[in-house]
Amino acid sequence: MFEKMNLDEMGKLLEKAQEESRKLEAEMQSKTYVAKAGGGMLCITMSGKGEVIDISIDNSLLQDKASLEILLISCINDVNKMLEDDKKNSVAGMFGSMGNLFGQK
């Protein structure tokens, strides 16, 4: 696998991988993710950093604490899953585009 690579080439490829990683991280941090629950009665927006940046709750939910708690849990889990899935897909895409790192096509 490494027979045809010299250390100079490997260093350049590793630098490229680091640069791609930095770009991916910056891109992820600039994104926002939105999940809705209860037919849109609850909406949570999360940044690419994993911080909740907005919560919108329909007034009718304020009268039913149990339903609000269930919807909050569901919505938070959904938006976290969106973020994690996007991260995984982005990383997989980055490594897929660098398949030639070790001479793979």
N, C-alpha and C positions, 0 to 999 in steps of 0.2 A: 504494500500500500504506500509506503514512504520511499520506496527505492528510487523513484524518478524525481523526487523533490529535494531541493537543497534547502539549507536552513534559511537562506535569504528569501526564497519563495514562500516558505512556511511563515516567516515573520510578516511578510506582506499580506498573506491571506488572513493571518490572525488580526492584523491591524484593520483589515476590511471587515472582519466579523465584529470587532469592537465598535467600529463606526456604525455599522448596520444596527447593532444593539442600541447604541445611543439614539439613533434616529427613531427606532421603534419605541423606545421609552418615551421620547419627547412626543411622538405621535399619539401614544396611548394616553399620556397625561393631558392632552388637549381635547380628548373626546369626552362626551357626556353620554350617560345611559339612562333611559327612562323606563320604569316599569309601572304598570297600572293594575289595580285590583278592584274587585267589587264593581265591575262594569264601568270603571273610570272614576269611581267615587273616592279612590285613594290613588295618589300618584307620587312616586319618589324618583328624584333625579340624583344621580351619583356621578362624580367626576371620575376621570380615568385614574386618579390617584386612590380611588376607593373611598372618597369622602362624600357623605350625603350633603348635597348642596341645596336641595329644596324638597319640601313635603307639602302636598296639597291634599286637604281632607275636606270632603263634602260635609256641610253642617249637619246633615241628617245622621251621620255616623257618630256625632258627639253625644247622642242620646243612648247609644248602645255600645258600652265599653267592651264587652266581650267580642262583638263583631269587629270593632275597630282593632283590637289586639290581634285577632286572627288575620285580618287583612294586612296589618302592618308587618307581621311575621312573614306572610306570604310574599308581599311586595318587596321587602328587604331581601329575602332569599332570591327572588327572581332577578332583581337588579344586580345582586352580587354574582349570580350565575352568568348573566349577560357579560359582565366585566371579565370574569375568569375565562369564559369561552372565547371571548375576543382576544384576550392575551394569548391563550393556547394556540388559536388559529394564526395569529400574527407571528408568533415564534416559529410555528411549524412552516409558515410561508417563508420566513426569513431563511430558515435552514434548508428548505426545499430549493430556494433560489441560489443557495450556495453549494449545491450538490457537487459542483466541480472542485470543491475545496480539496478533495482527495482524488480528483481525477474521475469522479463518477459522472455519468451522463443521464 
